[in-house]
């Protein structure tokens, strides 16, 4: 199960999501353009000293991400996508998830692009909120969705009762850009 952020804009949100990816062992995919640099100090700060544990992949475009993600599952990529949107679809709490699903989230200001949602209309997932609230914070939704999807897919949650054993590289100044792998920009 992978986490994908399409054109994220706020470094603090991405840093928090990177911590979630480290905590759950999920790969975090970022699709360019990003609203910040991978050298951003707020991105680094929000991820704290967990960057050595983050499996971070940066894709030049949505199509590059799809090509890359298609190689890593048992089902076709179109069946694995779970597109999170504030505007309709199936409730997160009624959605069936599988272990090779790809959880896809749009940018903070506009959500997922209309073209993406229209290409996979049956793959839309939403978190129920009151009608007077436009949307929830991206990092909050990604956290809720990731843990819910993992449980519903039967994936093991981290076996930890609250203990902490620092990663051997935790004291190093590992920056997000040092963890990023890039997909082939030329296709």
C-alpha positions in Angstrom: 0.0 0.0 0.0 1.4 3.3 -1.1 0.6 7.0 -0.3 0.6 9.5 -3.2 0.5 13.3 -2.9 -0.4 15.0 -6.2 1.2 18.5 -6.3 1.4 19.1 -2.5 1.7 22.8 -1.6 2.5 23.0 2.1 5.8 21.6 3.4 4.5 21.1 6.9 1.8 18.8 5.7 4.1 16.7 3.6 6.6 16.5 6.5 3.9 15.2 8.8 2.8 12.7 6.1 6.4 11.6 5.8 6.5 10.8 9.5 3.3 8.8 9.0 5.0 6.9 6.1 8.0 6.2 8.4 5.8 5.1 11.2 3.7 2.7 9.1 6.4 1.5 6.6 4.5 2.9 3.6 6.2 4.4 0.6 5.5 8.1 0.1 5.2 9.3 -3.5 5.3 13.0 -4.4 4.1 14.2 -7.8 5.6 17.4 -9.2 5.3 20.3 -9.3 5.6 20.7 -5.6 4.7 23.9 -3.8 8.1 23.9 -2.0 11.7 22.6 -2.4 12.8 19.3 -1.0 15.4 21.5 0.8 12.7 23.4 2.7 13.5 23.7 6.4 9.8 23.4 7.4 9.6 20.1 5.4 12.7 18.8 7.2 11.4 20.0 10.6 8.0 18.5 10.3 9.6 15.1 9.5 11.9 15.5 12.5 14.6 12.9 12.6 12.6 10.2 10.8 13.8 11.0 7.3 16.2 8.0 7.3 13.1 5.8 7.6 11.1 7.4 4.8 10.9 5.7 1.5 10.4 8.8 -0.7 9.8 8.7 -4.5 9.4 11.8 -6.5 7.6 11.6 -9.9 7.8 14.2 -12.6 4.1 13.8 -13.5 1.0 11.8 -12.8 1.7 9.6 -15.9 5.2 8.8 -14.6 3.8 7.9 -11.2 1.2 5.6 -12.8 3.8 3.9 -14.9 6.1 3.4 -11.8 3.3 2.2 -9.5 1.8 -0.2 -12.1 5.0 -2.3 -11.8 4.4 -3.0 -8.1 1.0 -4.6 -7.7 -0.9 -7.8 -8.4 -3.8 -5.9 -10.0 -3.9 -3.4 -12.8 -3.1 0.1 -11.5 -6.7 1.4 -12.3 -8.2 -1.1 -9.9 -5.6 -0.2 -7.1 -6.2 3.5 -7.0 -8.2 5.0 -4.2 -8.8 8.7 -5.0 -9.5 10.8 -1.9 -11.8 13.7 -2.6 -14.1 15.9 -0.5 -16.7 15.7 -3.2 -18.5 12.3 -3.3 -17.7 8.7 -3.9 -17.7 6.0 -1.2 -17.2 6.8 2.4 -13.8 5.8 3.8 -15.6 3.6 6.3 -17.5 1.7 3.7 -14.6 1.3 1.2 -12.9 -2.1 0.8 -9.2 -1.9 0.6 -6.5 -4.4 -0.5 -2.9 -4.6 0.4 -1.6 -3.3 -3.0 -3.9 -0.2 -3.1 -2.5 3.2 -3.9 -4.0 6.0 -1.7 -4.0 9.2 -3.8 -4.5 12.7 -2.3 -4.7 16.1 -4.1 -3.1 19.4 -3.2 -4.3 21.4 -0.3 -6.0 24.3 -2.2 -7.8 22.4 -5.0 -7.8 18.7 -4.2 -7.3 16.2 -7.1 -7.4 17.4 -10.6 -10.7 16.9 -12.4 -9.0 14.8 -15.1 -7.7 12.3 -12.6 -11.1 12.0 -10.8 -13.0 11.7 -14.1 -10.6 9.0 -15.4 -11.4 6.8 -12.4 -14.9 7.9 -11.2 -15.6 4.7 -9.3 -12.4 5.0 -7.3 -13.4 8.1 -5.3 -13.3 7.9 -1.5 -14.3 10.6 1.0 -14.1 11.2 4.7 -17.6 12.1 6.0 -17.7 15.7 7.4 -20.5 18.2 8.2 -21.9 20.1 5.2 -20.8 23.4 6.7 -17.1 22.3 6.5 -15.4 22.5 3.1 -12.6 20.1 3.8 -10.2 18.6 6.4 -6.4 19.2 6.7 -4.5 17.0 4.2 -2.2 15.4 6.8 -5.1 14.6 9.0 -7.0 12.9 6.2 -3.9 10.9 5.0 -3.3 9.7 8.6 -6.9 8.6 9.1 -7.1 7.0 5.6 -3.8 5.2 5.9 -4.5 3.5 9.2 -8.1 2.7 8.2 -7.0 1.2 4.8 -4.3 -0.8 6.4 -6.7 -2.3 9.0 -9.4 -3.0 6.4 -6.9 -4.6 4.0 -5.6 -6.9 6.8 -2.1 -5.4 6.8 -0.2 -5.7 10.0 0.0 -2.5 12.0 3.4 -1.7 13.6 4.0 -4.0 16.6 4.8 -1.4 19.1 3.2 -0.8 22.5 4.6 2.7 22.8 8.3 2.0 23.1 10.9 4.0 21.2 14.2 2.8 19.8 15.9 5.5 17.9 16.9 4.7 14.4 20.8 4.4 14.1 20.8 7.4 11.7 18.4 9.5 13.8 21.1 11.9 15.0 22.4 12.5 11.4 21.1 15.6 9.6 19.3 13.6 6.9 17.4 15.9 4.6 14.4 15.0 2.5 16.2 15.5 -0.8 18.8 12.9 0.3 16.0 10.3 0.6 14.2 11.1 -2.7 14.4 8.7 -5.6 13.2 10.1 -8.9 11.3 8.2 -11.5 12.7 8.3 -15.1 11.8 11.8 -16.4 12.3 10.7 -20.0 9.8 7.8 -19.7 
